[in-house]
């Protein structure tokens, strides 16, 4: 009877060690899976973030170009107005300046 108990005890210990070893292997595989999954998620999110950054930069560059063109057109129009006004009033200004010098 004691031999049977010892054998059962040895078998139970052996089974328990095999189960622990199997669980350890499963845990190791799961840890590796989590590490790979985490790395894939980080890469994917990094790519998405970089894409959003690139899109935002492109949008701001486009907006900047539009504003630059609008300001350039406004500047050209203002310059044309100033040139036209100076052409119209040049003689009057020269006469006013001349009168101011004589007084």
C-alpha positions as CSV (number, residue, x, y, z in Angstrom):
1,X,0.0,0.0,0.0
2,X,2.7,2.5,0.8
3,X,4.3,1.8,-2.6
4,X,1.1,2.6,-4.4
5,X,0.8,5.8,-2.4
6,X,4.3,6.8,-3.3
7,X,3.8,5.9,-6.9
8,X,0.6,8.0,-7.0
9,X,2.4,10.8,-5.3
10,X,5.3,10.6,-7.8
11,X,2.8,10.4,-10.7
12,X,0.8,13.4,-9.4
13,X,4.1,15.3,-9.0
14,X,5.1,14.4,-12.5
15,X,1.7,15.4,-13.9
16,X,1.8,18.7,-12.0
17,X,5.4,19.5,-13.2
18,X,4.3,18.7,-16.8
19,X,1.2,21.0,-16.4
20,X,3.4,23.8,-14.9
21,X,5.9,23.3,-17.8
22,X,3.0,23.5,-20.3
23,X,1.6,26.6,-18.7
24,X,5.0,28.2,-18.6
25,X,5.5,27.5,-22.3
26,X,2.0,28.9,-23.0
27,X,2.8,32.0,-20.9
28,X,6.1,32.4,-22.8
29,X,4.2,32.2,-26.1
30,X,1.6,34.7,-24.9
31,X,4.3,37.1,-23.7
32,X,5.9,36.9,-27.1
33,X,2.5,37.4,-28.8
34,X,1.8,40.5,-26.6
35,X,5.2,41.9,-27.4
36,X,4.7,41.4,-31.2
37,X,1.2,42.8,-31.0
38,X,2.3,45.8,-29.0
39,X,5.1,46.5,-31.5
40,X,2.7,46.2,-34.5
41,X,0.2,48.5,-32.8
42,X,2.9,51.1,-32.1
43,X,4.1,50.9,-35.7
44,X,0.6,51.2,-37.1
45,X,-0.2,54.2,-34.8
46,X,3.1,55.8,-35.6
47,X,2.3,55.6,-39.3
48,X,-1.2,57.0,-38.7
49,X,0.2,59.8,-36.6
50,X,2.9,60.6,-39.2
51,X,0.2,60.5,-41.9
52,X,-2.0,63.0,-40.0
53,X,1.0,65.2,-39.4
54,X,1.9,65.2,-43.1
55,X,-1.7,65.9,-44.0
56,X,-1.8,68.8,-41.6
57,X,1.4,70.2,-42.9
58,X,0.1,70.0,-46.5
59,X,-3.1,71.7,-45.5
60,X,-1.3,74.5,-43.8
61,X,1.1,74.9,-46.7
62,X,-1.9,75.1,-49.1
63,X,-3.6,77.6,-46.9
64,X,-0.4,79.6,-46.6
65,X,0.0,79.7,-50.4
66,X,-3.6,80.8,-50.8
67,X,-3.1,83.6,-48.3
68,X,0.2,84.6,-49.9
69,X,-1.5,84.9,-53.3
70,X,-4.4,86.9,-51.8
71,X,-2.1,89.3,-50.0
72,X,0.1,89.6,-53.1
73,X,-3.0,90.5,-55.2
74,X,-4.2,92.9,-52.5
75,X,-0.7,94.5,-52.4
76,X,-0.7,94.8,-56.2
77,X,-4.1,96.4,-56.2
78,X,-3.0,98.9,-53.5
79,X,0.2,99.7,-55.3
80,X,-1.8,100.3,-58.5
81,X,-4.2,102.6,-56.6
82,X,-1.2,104.5,-55.1
83,X,0.4,104.8,-58.6
84,X,-2.8,106.1,-60.1
85,X,-3.4,108.6,-57.3
86,X,0.2,109.9,-57.5
87,X,-0.2,110.3,-61.3
88,X,-3.4,112.2,-60.8
89,X,-2.2,114.4,-57.9
90,X,1.5,114.7,-58.8
91,X,1.1,118.2,-60.3
92,X,-1.0,119.4,-57.4
93,X,1.5,118.1,-54.9
94,X,4.4,119.7,-56.8
95,X,2.5,123.0,-56.8
96,X,1.7,122.7,-53.1
97,X,5.3,122.0,-52.3
98,X,6.5,124.9,-54.5
99,X,4.0,127.3,-52.7
100,X,5.2,126.0,-49.3
101,X,8.8,126.7,-50.2
102,X,7.9,130.3,-51.4
103,X,6.1,131.2,-48.2
